[in-house]
Structures are given as C-alpha cells and as structure tokens.
C-alpha cells in the first residue's frame, strides 16, 4: 500500500496506559487506526501527548508500523518493545440502537471548523454549519448510544424541541458508526430572565415521556421559536423508567431549573470559536 502520513486525532491517557486514535493518509485513500500503548514509559513524558512526537517515536520503535493494521497493541517484555496487530476491534455504536434511514458519512471526509468540546465539533457540510458529535474511544460509546436513542425516539414522537439528526458518521466501514451530524440551533444560551419560557418548554419536553437528565444553561438554546434542548447524552425515556420514577425525576428537573439558570460556575460551557 506504500508509506502513509499519520496524524494524531485523539488520545485517552490513563495512569499506566494510553489509547491513540490516528488518521492514516495514503496517496489514494484515508482511514482511522487505533493504538493501545500498554506501558506509558515506552514514550518519554514530553512525547506522550504531542501528536508529531507520538507518531515519530512509535514509528521508529515499533516493527511493522507501516504495515496494514487497524488496531495495534504496543507493550514491553523484559525491556523489549513488542506489538500485536488486530487483536481487538474498533468501537462502534451497538446494533440494537434505533436508527433512521439517513446518509452515512465517512469521518475522514468531514471538514472540522471548530472544536466546542472533546466530542463536539462545528463542521461545514455543503456550505452549511452543522454540529458533529462523536465518540473517539470505546468508553464513550454509551453516551453516544443514549443520545442517538433519545433523539431518534423523541423525533418519532413528534418532538421539535431537540436538534434534528441529519446523518450518521462512520470510520472505516458504514457499519462502524461513531457519531452523528445534526443541525446547529441558532440562538443564545439561556439565562435567568428566560425562566418562564424555559419552564414551559421543559414541561413540554417532559410530555414526550422523558427527562433531559443533564440540564445546564448551556444546554438550553433560546431560538427565534423559543427554547430548544441539546446534549441529550443522559436523557432517559419512559421505556426505561416506571411511571413513578419518571414523574419524580421530571419534577426534580423542574424544581432545579431556577438554580440551573442562575449557576455562574460555567460548567458545560463550550470552548469559544476563534475571535468570539
């Protein structure tokens, strides 16, 4: 296949190991590969989080770095660096999550304009601003699965208080879904003066048989058509709760709304776009 140009996309570092997600570009194709570094001391401390150094050092240390693999495990035995190819599979959305018949986009084709959070980016798609949400690593799959399930089921119930999912995003194959693209809601973040309309909108959201589960003022967008809710990673549906549990949690969410809107800690605030 020839030599590749590798670019570090994401990393997840623990106390003893690290996972790397890497874009691999060839002359005529691109894909995403994954590396599990089981011993952090294989790389010097200054190189573990700096993309060019990660790629440079591993490419020199690991025999077969340029071979065609999808996942690579790098470890040390008796001081010698060794590796195993394709002993584990890349993560993906579980097959039992409900999906709509929407386009599936290859992640390497997306044009990222800005990163709002670790798993949320602004992209340009057909010259329009869209939001791309994804899970770079396996431990984040449950959050993606819950959000897609919630957005899908609420949309099927006729709820218009949430962003519309426009497409799914995959890595390597269309079956390996790792994210989705949705509309960007135009408006501003909620503040204390919006309490009444936010309360009414939240009650309407609850009427579709759910709780939001992660309310903060940065998850409520005041649009020209009123409040809309984003970031449904912790949304729970009536299919997963008893009637009593749902009613209790909904009331708790209503009771806590005023505190949410008055909170000044900035928790959940996205990283600002350049120049804003």
C-alpha positions as CSV (number, residue, x, y, z in Angstrom):
1,X,0.0,0.0,0.0
2,X,3.0,2.3,0.4
3,X,4.0,4.8,3.0
4,X,1.4,6.8,4.9
5,X,1.1,10.1,6.5
6,X,-0.1,9.7,10.1
7,X,-1.8,12.4,12.2
8,X,-2.9,12.0,15.8
9,X,-6.6,12.8,16.2
10,X,-7.4,12.0,19.8
11,X,-5.9,10.4,22.9
12,X,-7.2,8.9,26.1
13,X,-4.5,8.7,28.7
14,X,-4.8,6.7,31.9
15,X,-2.3,6.4,34.8
16,X,-0.5,3.5,33.2
17,X,-1.6,3.3,29.5
18,X,-2.9,5.4,26.7
19,X,-5.1,4.9,23.6
20,X,-4.4,6.9,20.5
21,X,-6.7,7.5,17.5
22,X,-4.8,8.2,14.4
23,X,-5.7,9.3,10.9
24,X,-3.7,7.4,8.2
25,X,-3.5,9.0,4.8
26,X,-2.2,7.2,1.7
27,X,-1.9,8.6,-1.8
28,X,-5.3,7.4,-2.8
29,X,-7.2,6.7,0.5
30,X,-7.6,7.6,4.1
31,X,-8.7,5.7,7.2
32,X,-8.5,5.7,11.0
33,X,-6.4,3.4,13.1
34,X,-6.0,2.8,16.8
35,X,-3.0,2.2,19.1
36,X,-3.1,1.0,22.7
37,X,0.1,1.8,24.4
38,X,0.1,-0.5,27.4
39,X,3.2,0.9,29.1
40,X,3.4,4.7,29.2
41,X,7.2,4.7,29.8
42,X,7.7,3.4,26.3
43,X,7.4,7.1,25.3
44,X,9.2,9.9,27.2
45,X,6.8,12.1,29.2
46,X,7.1,15.1,26.9
47,X,6.2,13.0,23.8
48,X,3.1,11.2,25.1
49,X,0.6,13.9,24.2
50,X,2.2,15.8,21.4
51,X,0.9,14.4,18.1
52,X,4.0,14.6,15.9
53,X,6.2,13.2,18.6
54,X,3.8,10.3,19.3
55,X,3.8,9.4,15.6
56,X,7.6,9.9,15.1
57,X,8.6,7.9,18.2
58,X,6.2,5.0,17.7
59,X,7.1,4.7,14.0
60,X,10.8,4.2,15.0
61,X,10.2,1.9,17.9
62,X,7.5,-0.4,16.5
63,X,8.4,-3.1,13.9
64,X,5.7,-3.1,11.3
65,X,4.4,0.3,12.0
66,X,3.8,0.9,8.3
67,X,2.0,-2.4,7.8
68,X,-1.7,-2.5,7.1
69,X,-3.4,-2.9,10.5
70,X,-6.4,-1.4,12.2
71,X,-5.6,-1.8,15.9
72,X,-2.2,-2.1,17.4
73,X,-1.2,-3.0,20.9
74,X,2.3,-1.8,22.0
75,X,3.9,-3.2,25.1
76,X,7.2,-4.1,26.7
77,X,8.5,-7.5,27.8
78,X,11.9,-7.7,29.5
79,X,12.7,-4.2,28.3
80,X,12.0,-5.0,24.7
81,X,9.2,-3.2,22.8
82,X,6.8,-5.5,21.1
83,X,3.4,-5.2,19.4
84,X,0.4,-7.2,18.3
85,X,-1.8,-6.3,15.3
86,X,-5.6,-6.5,15.2
87,X,-6.2,-8.4,18.5
88,X,-9.1,-6.1,19.3
89,X,-11.8,-4.5,17.2
90,X,-12.5,-0.7,16.9
91,X,-15.5,0.5,18.8
92,X,-18.9,1.2,17.2
93,X,-22.5,2.0,18.0
94,X,-24.3,-1.1,19.2
95,X,-26.5,-2.7,16.6
96,X,-29.6,-2.6,18.8
97,X,-29.8,1.2,18.8
98,X,-32.6,2.5,16.7
99,X,-31.5,4.4,13.6
100,X,-33.3,6.2,10.8
101,X,-32.7,5.8,7.1
102,X,-30.2,8.7,6.9
103,X,-27.0,9.2,5.0
104,X,-23.7,7.8,6.4
105,X,-20.7,10.0,6.1
106,X,-17.0,8.9,6.4
107,X,-15.3,10.8,9.3
108,X,-12.2,11.5,7.2
109,X,-14.3,13.5,4.7
110,X,-15.6,15.9,7.3
111,X,-14.3,19.5,7.4
112,X,-13.9,20.5,11.0
113,X,-14.1,24.2,11.6
114,X,-14.0,24.4,15.4
115,X,-14.0,22.1,18.4
116,X,-16.5,23.1,21.1
117,X,-15.8,20.1,23.4
118,X,-13.8,16.9,23.3
119,X,-16.6,15.2,21.4
120,X,-18.4,18.1,19.8
121,X,-17.2,20.0,16.7
122,X,-18.5,22.5,14.2
123,X,-18.2,21.3,10.7
124,X,-19.1,22.7,7.2
125,X,-21.3,20.4,5.2
126,X,-22.5,21.5,1.8
127,X,-21.5,25.1,2.8
128,X,-23.7,24.9,5.9
129,X,-22.8,25.0,9.6
130,X,-23.5,21.6,11.3
131,X,-22.7,20.0,14.6
132,X,-20.7,16.8,14.7
133,X,-20.9,14.7,17.9
134,X,-18.9,11.5,18.2
135,X,-17.1,9.1,20.5
136,X,-13.4,8.8,19.8
137,X,-12.9,5.8,22.2
138,X,-14.9,2.9,23.4
139,X,-15.7,4.1,26.9
140,X,-17.7,7.0,25.3
141,X,-19.9,4.7,23.2
142,X,-22.7,4.5,25.9
143,X,-23.1,8.3,25.8
144,X,-23.4,8.3,22.0
145,X,-25.8,5.4,22.1
146,X,-28.0,7.1,24.7
147,X,-28.1,10.4,22.8
148,X,-28.9,8.8,19.4
149,X,-31.6,6.6,21.0
150,X,-33.2,9.7,22.7
151,X,-33.1,11.9,19.7
152,X,-34.5,9.2,17.5
153,X,-37.3,8.2,19.8
154,X,-38.3,11.8,20.6
155,X,-38.3,12.7,16.9
156,X,-40.5,9.8,16.2
157,X,-42.9,11.0,18.9
158,X,-43.1,14.4,17.1
159,X,-40.9,16.4,19.5
160,X,-39.5,19.6,17.8
161,X,-37.6,20.8,20.9
162,X,-34.4,19.0,20.0
163,X,-32.0,19.3,17.1
164,X,-32.7,17.2,14.0
165,X,-30.2,14.4,13.2
166,X,-29.2,14.7,9.6
167,X,-26.7,11.9,9.1
168,X,-24.6,9.3,10.8
169,X,-20.8,9.3,10.8
170,X,-18.6,6.2,10.4
171,X,-15.0,5.1,10.5
172,X,-13.6,2.5,8.1
173,X,-17.0,1.0,7.2
174,X,-20.6,2.2,7.2
175,X,-21.4,-0.4,9.9
176,X,-18.9,1.2,12.3
177,X,-20.9,4.3,13.4
178,X,-19.0,6.5,15.8
179,X,-21.1,9.7,15.6
180,X,-23.8,11.8,14.0
181,X,-24.3,15.2,12.4
182,X,-27.2,17.4,13.5
183,X,-28.4,20.9,12.8
184,X,-26.9,23.8,14.5
185,X,-29.6,25.6,16.6
186,X,-29.3,29.4,16.1
187,X,-29.7,31.5,19.2
188,X,-28.2,32.2,22.5
189,X,-27.7,30.4,25.8
190,X,-30.4,30.6,28.4
191,X,-30.2,33.0,31.3
192,X,-32.3,33.7,34.5
193,X,-34.6,36.0,32.6
194,X,-35.7,33.1,30.5
195,X,-37.1,31.1,33.4
196,X,-40.8,31.1,32.4
197,X,-40.3,30.1,28.8
198,X,-37.7,27.5,29.7
199,X,-40.0,26.0,32.4
200,X,-42.8,25.8,29.8
201,X,-40.5,24.3,27.2
202,X,-39.2,21.8,29.7
203,X,-42.7,20.7,30.7
204,X,-43.5,20.3,27.0
205,X,-40.3,18.2,26.6
206,X,-41.4,16.1,29.6
207,X,-44.8,15.5,27.9
208,X,-43.0,13.3,25.3
209,X,-42.1,10.9,28.0
210,X,-38.6,11.7,29.1
211,X,-36.3,13.7,31.3
212,X,-33.4,15.7,29.8
213,X,-31.0,14.4,32.5
214,X,-28.2,16.9,32.1
215,X,-29.7,20.4,32.3
216,X,-27.4,23.4,32.4
217,X,-27.9,26.8,30.8
218,X,-25.5,25.9,28.0
219,X,-27.8,23.0,27.0
220,X,-30.7,25.3,26.5
221,X,-30.6,27.4,23.4
222,X,-33.1,30.4,23.1
223,X,-34.0,30.4,19.4
224,X,-36.5,32.5,17.5
225,X,-39.0,29.8,18.1
226,X,-38.4,29.5,21.8
227,X,-36.1,27.3,24.0
228,X,-34.6,24.2,22.5
229,X,-32.6,21.5,24.3
230,X,-29.3,20.0,23.2
231,X,-26.8,17.4,24.6
232,X,-29.2,14.5,25.3
233,X,-26.5,12.1,26.4
234,X,-28.2,11.5,29.7
235,X,-31.8,11.7,28.5
236,X,-33.9,8.9,29.9
237,X,-37.2,7.7,28.3
238,X,-40.3,6.3,29.8
239,X,-39.4,3.0,28.3
240,X,-36.6,2.8,30.8
241,X,-38.4,4.1,33.9
242,X,-41.5,3.3,35.8
243,X,-44.3,5.9,35.8
244,X,-43.4,6.9,39.4
245,X,-39.7,7.2,38.7
246,X,-40.4,9.3,35.6
247,X,-42.8,11.7,37.4
248,X,-40.4,12.1,40.3
249,X,-37.4,12.9,38.1
250,X,-39.4,15.3,35.9
251,X,-40.5,17.2,39.0
252,X,-36.9,17.3,40.3
253,X,-35.8,18.7,36.9
254,X,-38.5,21.4,37.0
255,X,-37.7,22.3,40.6
256,X,-34.0,22.6,39.8
257,X,-34.4,24.8,36.7
258,X,-34.1,28.1,38.5
259,X,-30.8,27.1,40.1
260,X,-29.5,25.8,36.7
261,X,-30.2,29.1,35.0
262,X,-28.6,31.1,37.8
263,X,-25.5,29.0,38.0
264,X,-22.3,31.0,37.3
265,X,-19.7,28.2,37.5
266,X,-19.6,27.8,33.7
267,X,-19.9,24.0,33.9
268,X,-20.8,22.7,30.4
269,X,-19.8,25.9,28.6
270,X,-18.4,25.1,25.1
271,X,-15.0,26.4,24.1
272,X,-15.5,29.7,22.2
273,X,-14.9,30.0,18.5
274,X,-11.8,31.9,17.5
275,X,-12.4,35.6,17.8
276,X,-15.5,35.3,19.9
